[in-house]
Amino acid sequence: MPTVALYGNSLVLASIGARIERRTGLRPAIVDAALPGAIEKLSALQPDFVVFDLGTPHPDPIVAFWRARPEVQLIGVDIDADRMLILSGQPARALTAEVLIETLTTHMEGEIK
């Protein structure tokens, strides 16, 4: 089952995590970015996706993580602007958490085929 790591401790991420948890086929895991060893915990999870809040100050550690593991899909969400950004540079509208979940599912199905 693919793991979706939610990197941060914002209300936005908690809400997304709750929605993902109700969805079959995805396993959410919350990693509080403010705690010591957060990147190590993220690495240990070996996630397929990492979702983080673009409004989070200093996303440098998560970008460094992605550079070390570029096969992981890094998805930044900006609820205020109704957008998400996949680090590969493909911007897409994210009007709701359901749109984000559909994006994760579509990507997952594309890799299975």
Legacy VTK file of the C-alpha trace (Angstrom):
# vtk DataFile Version 3.0
C-alpha trace
ASCII
DATASET POLYDATA
POINTS 113 float
0.000 0.000 0.000
1.544 3.367 -1.003
2.506 5.656 1.864
1.659 9.353 1.813
3.794 11.255 4.321
2.278 14.508 5.538
5.288 16.618 6.478
4.375 19.365 8.923
1.894 20.089 11.650
-0.596 22.492 10.074
-4.353 22.170 10.228
-4.336 21.890 6.432
-2.160 18.765 6.553
-4.183 17.251 9.403
-7.351 17.683 7.339
-5.727 16.143 4.259
-4.453 13.247 6.380
-7.946 12.566 7.722
-9.344 12.482 4.180
-6.565 10.171 2.947
-7.103 7.859 5.924
-10.696 7.247 4.822
-9.519 6.402 1.299
-8.582 2.807 0.600
-5.298 2.114 -1.117
-3.320 4.899 0.569
-1.617 4.896 3.971
-1.082 8.359 5.523
1.735 9.021 7.980
2.192 12.347 9.758
5.717 13.649 10.338
5.903 16.760 12.524
8.568 18.894 10.838
9.167 20.851 14.046
10.396 17.830 16.003
14.059 16.803 16.103
14.840 13.969 13.713
11.875 14.712 11.431
13.805 14.083 8.215
15.209 10.830 9.627
11.673 9.713 10.516
10.538 10.654 7.018
13.368 8.625 5.492
12.531 5.619 7.654
8.926 5.674 6.383
10.125 5.293 2.787
7.076 7.183 1.505
5.843 7.113 -2.057
4.538 10.675 -1.734
5.329 13.578 0.586
2.736 16.319 0.989
3.719 19.573 2.690
2.184 23.006 3.184
3.775 25.552 0.828
3.072 28.184 3.485
5.517 26.484 5.855
8.575 28.626 6.462
11.944 27.104 5.568
11.063 24.041 3.459
14.813 23.458 2.879
14.989 20.084 4.713
12.155 18.601 2.663
13.720 19.814 -0.587
17.041 18.248 0.457
15.161 15.010 1.213
13.612 15.057 -2.267
16.981 15.670 -3.897
18.325 12.589 -2.128
15.218 10.561 -3.097
13.939 12.032 -6.383
11.679 9.029 -7.009
9.431 10.296 -4.195
6.698 12.624 -5.420
6.913 15.864 -3.435
3.640 17.782 -3.445
3.314 21.244 -1.944
-0.203 22.480 -1.219
-1.278 26.097 -0.905
-4.884 26.116 0.209
-5.054 29.943 0.245
-4.316 30.044 -3.498
-6.181 26.781 -4.304
-3.044 25.299 -5.861
-0.668 22.417 -5.484
2.794 22.110 -6.931
4.428 18.805 -7.770
8.142 19.385 -7.396
8.701 18.100 -10.890
7.362 21.497 -11.892
3.859 20.455 -12.913
1.436 22.924 -11.322
-2.202 21.913 -10.921
-5.261 23.342 -9.241
-6.161 21.776 -5.902
-9.574 23.121 -5.028
-10.298 20.463 -2.410
-8.615 17.635 -0.550
-10.520 15.283 -2.876
-8.702 16.759 -5.895
-5.394 16.067 -4.136
-6.455 12.477 -3.378
-7.521 12.000 -7.013
-4.094 13.234 -8.136
-2.353 10.763 -5.825
-4.600 7.916 -6.964
-4.197 8.742 -10.662
-0.443 8.808 -10.304
-0.488 5.532 -8.381
-2.645 3.835 -11.035
-0.354 5.100 -13.813
2.639 3.407 -12.193
0.809 0.100 -11.709
-0.039 -0.273 -15.420
LINES 1 114
113 0 1 2 3 4 5 6 7 8 9 10 11 12 13 14 15 16 17 18 19 20 21 22 23 24 25 26 27 28 29 30 31 32 33 34 35 36 37 38 39 40 41 42 43 44 45 46 47 48 49 50 51 52 53 54 55 56 57 58 59 60 61 62 63 64 65 66 67 68 69 70 71 72 73 74 75 76 77 78 79 80 81 82 83 84 85 86 87 88 89 90 91 92 93 94 95 96 97 98 99 100 101 102 103 104 105 106 107 108 109 110 111 112
